[in-house]
Amino acid sequence: MDNNDLLLTRDFSSCLEGSEFKQFIDFPTHSKGYTLDLVCCSGLTPSNLSATEIPITDHFLLSFNLTLCCSSTKPTRLISFRNIENIDMDILTTRLDNVQIPDFYSTPDDLLLYYNNCLRTVLDSLAPVKTHTVSFARSAPWFTSDLRALKAKARQLERKYKKSGLTVDSEIYKYHLLQYKDSISKAKQSFYSGIINSYEGNARTLFLVFNKLIQPPNALPPHFYSSETCNSLMLFWTTKINNIHQQLRSNVVSTLSPEPFLLLEPFSTFHLPDLSDISEFICKSKPATCHLDPMPTGLVKSCLSSLLPLISAIIHSSLTTGIVSSLFKTALVTPILKKPSLDPNNFNNLRPISNLPFISKILEKVVAAQLHLHLGNNNIYERFQSGFRSCHSTETALLKVTNDLLIGADSGLLTILVLLDLSSAFDTISHSVLLSRLSSLGISDTPLAWFQSYLLDRSQFIQIRSFRSRLFPVTSGVPQGSVLGPLLFIIYILPLGTIFRKFDLQFYCFADDTQLYLSC
């Protein structure tokens, strides 16, 4: 910028003037005497401009003063936490050993309430809730104590060089900075390589790790952190589901009758799992914890031998009475963006994820295993349904549809393919229709009463950090974060196969996506 005879210099100056920017540097900014580094402002006037030579580059460090109207304080928030890591496991086990099954209880609610109160009391005594004000900071789990020491050493060498001004101190400082930068790269590489290697062979977890590294989750805007916004979002979702559910109701009476199922055996009673069965379900479950849980799942699994009899009593009580505890029928809903690039202010871009207590998921797994056995033994599953079933994956659906399309093409036929996607499929399930469907599959007596109790009188609320909405009743659908939800959805759409076959349509279903195609 110091040579106005150059065409590029004149063009750049004209571009700045056309954009209402002003350039304020009129002295050399490079060791060769050129003006290469600039300070350009629009509507602001910097003062005390100066250039300082630094050893790590041949460009000068530019410094100046600007008057800005902004807060110098970092944004903070109040968090609540427990020092779980400091809990003495021997003391915890001893306390939980004293938690016995009560002699008398009238309902599953009473037994579950006793379980929750006992665990919360023990947890409060060993790891009480503490509050702390923290500032927002970028997470750097790879930053080790060795890097912290190298950073401190770099600051020390920088101060020494500035004080002495000697070339030898400048070279030492520059060499140490290169070492520090190289150490940071190696620390990041070692940290993330360790994570990837630890999940070798687990494709699902590896995908989640890579997705988190490449596309870190976007936080919701600050205005979402209020009870009013939580209520508005919950009302939006509830209204949306109700509108879709109303549109699905039709005055047209179907003339198609479902195919009768030849049942080898009915499903009229639950098999009560023993302690080893329940222990296996718990040990194979992910240690995910919901805010509705009285104790972190990791601690429950660590002290399982102490709690297993009480957990077994809770499950047996529900299966024998056909009643699902009301404490299991309240879901904590977390809104997440469908894609990181979407606008969170548009509620349509948010997906509700239901979080349920850990023990409720174990109960659902016990029921799901017996329901799956009934469907399999009686050959009730739709042949052309993938998703939510073992050995029926995306590859199964892709191979079937692709093979049919290629056969049609080889035969000289044209194929029309229609791709259907149900809107809010899980949330618009009619409870009455689903219960009727379960009854037609040979499910009766206590199991049918259990499913009715499971579906009816549910509620949900949104929680974002410490803010939550009021309770909203759930009049249709199944929780998306539940174990039974996908299996019940498959049962709900069973008649689709009958309808498609009635009109000689080829089809394949994957979860709530349906592929219809006709070759002619």
Buried (B, 14 or more C-beta within 10 A) or exposed (E): BBEEEEEEBEEBBEEBEEEEBBBBBEEBBBEEEEBBBBBEBEEEEBEEBEBEEBBEEEBBEBEBEEEEEEEEEEEEEEEEEBEEEEBEEEEBBEBBEEBEEEEEBEBBBBBBBBBBEBBEEBBEEBBEEEEEEEEEEEEEEBBBEEBEEBBEBBEEBBEBBBEEEEEEBBEBBBEBBEEBEEBBEEBBEEBBEEBBEEBEEEEEBBEEBEEEEEEEEEEBEEEBBEBEBBBBBBBEBBEBBBEBBEEEEEEEEEEEEEEEBEBEEBBEBBEEBEEEBBBEBBEEBEEBBBEBBBBBBEBBBBBBEBBBEBBBBBBBBBBBBBBBBBBBBBBBBBBEBEEEEEEBEEBEBBBBBBBBBBBBBBBBBBBBBBBBEBBEEBEBBBEBBBBBBEEBEEEBBBEBBEEBBEEBEEEEEEBEBEEEEBEBBBBBBBBEEBBEBBEBBBBBEBBBBBBBBBBBBBEBBBBBEEBBBEEBEBBBBBBBBBBBBBBBBBBBBBBBBEEBEEEEEBBBBBBBBBBBBBBE
